[in-house]
Amino acid sequence: MALLGVLAVIVLLYIPPVTHWIEQSRTAARGHDQVRQLKRERTRLRARLRDLSGPGAVEREARRLGMVEPGERPYVVSVPQR
């Protein structure tokens, strides 16, 4: 009986560290996911910066937003929805 009691105490002493380890593992996994997401965002932003840094980038961006130069005639092309 004493041996079973000692064994029970040892098992009870291991429970908090094991639960703490599991919690840390989950936290680390969330951190790794966040790092991957931020790396993808950084890659996207670097590509955007590269696109906006080249020659004619300001004009391309302005035209993408629908702006026209003075004296130009703007056209709107509407595509019928299906």
C-alpha distance (Angstrom), angle and dihedral (degrees) to the residues before:
residue distance angle dihedral
M1 . . .
A2 3.78 . .
L3 3.82 89.9 .
L4 3.81 91.2 52.8
G5 3.80 89.6 48.5
V6 3.81 91.1 52.0
L7 3.79 90.0 47.2
A8 3.81 90.9 50.8
V9 3.81 91.2 50.6
I10 3.82 90.9 49.9
V11 3.80 91.0 50.0
L12 3.82 90.9 48.8
L13 3.81 90.0 50.6
Y14 3.81 90.7 55.0
I15 3.82 95.9 51.7
P16 3.86 99.2 78.0
P17 3.83 95.2 48.2
V18 3.81 91.3 47.3
T19 3.80 93.0 50.0
H20 3.80 89.5 46.2
W21 3.82 90.2 51.4
I22 3.82 91.4 50.2
E23 3.80 90.8 49.4
Q24 3.81 91.5 49.4
S25 3.78 90.3 49.0
R26 3.81 91.1 54.5
T27 3.80 91.1 46.5
A28 3.80 90.7 50.8
A29 3.81 91.2 50.1
R30 3.81 90.5 52.4
G31 3.80 89.3 48.6
H32 3.81 91.6 51.2
D33 3.81 90.5 50.1
Q34 3.79 90.3 50.6
V35 3.82 91.4 49.4
R36 3.83 90.9 51.2
Q37 3.80 90.4 49.3
L38 3.81 91.9 49.1
K39 3.81 91.3 48.9
R40 3.80 90.2 53.5
E41 3.80 89.6 48.8
R42 3.82 91.0 49.3
T43 3.81 90.8 51.0
R44 3.81 90.6 49.7
L45 3.79 92.4 47.9
R46 3.81 92.7 47.6
A47 3.81 89.9 52.5
R48 3.81 89.6 48.8
L49 3.82 90.4 49.7
R50 3.80 90.4 49.6
D51 3.82 90.1 50.6
L52 3.80 92.4 49.2
S53 3.81 95.0 45.3
G54 3.79 98.3 59.7
P55 3.79 128.0 92.5
G56 3.77 113.6 -73.9
A57 3.79 92.0 15.5
V58 3.78 95.1 127.2
E59 3.81 91.9 50.9
R60 3.84 92.3 46.7
E61 3.79 91.3 50.2
A62 3.80 92.4 46.7
R63 3.81 91.3 50.3
R64 3.80 90.4 47.6
L65 3.80 86.7 56.5
G66 3.82 90.0 52.1
M67 3.80 99.0 -103.2
V68 3.80 122.1 145.4
E69 3.79 132.3 -163.5
P70 3.80 120.1 -106.7
G71 3.78 110.3 -80.8
E72 3.81 94.9 23.2
R73 3.77 120.0 116.8
P74 3.82 113.5 -127.9
Y75 3.79 118.9 -137.6
V76 3.76 127.5 -162.6
V77 3.79 116.9 -152.6
S78 3.76 113.3 -165.0
V79 3.77 121.1 -164.1
P80 3.79 115.6 -150.1
Q81 3.75 113.8 -119.8
R82 3.78 119.5 -123.5
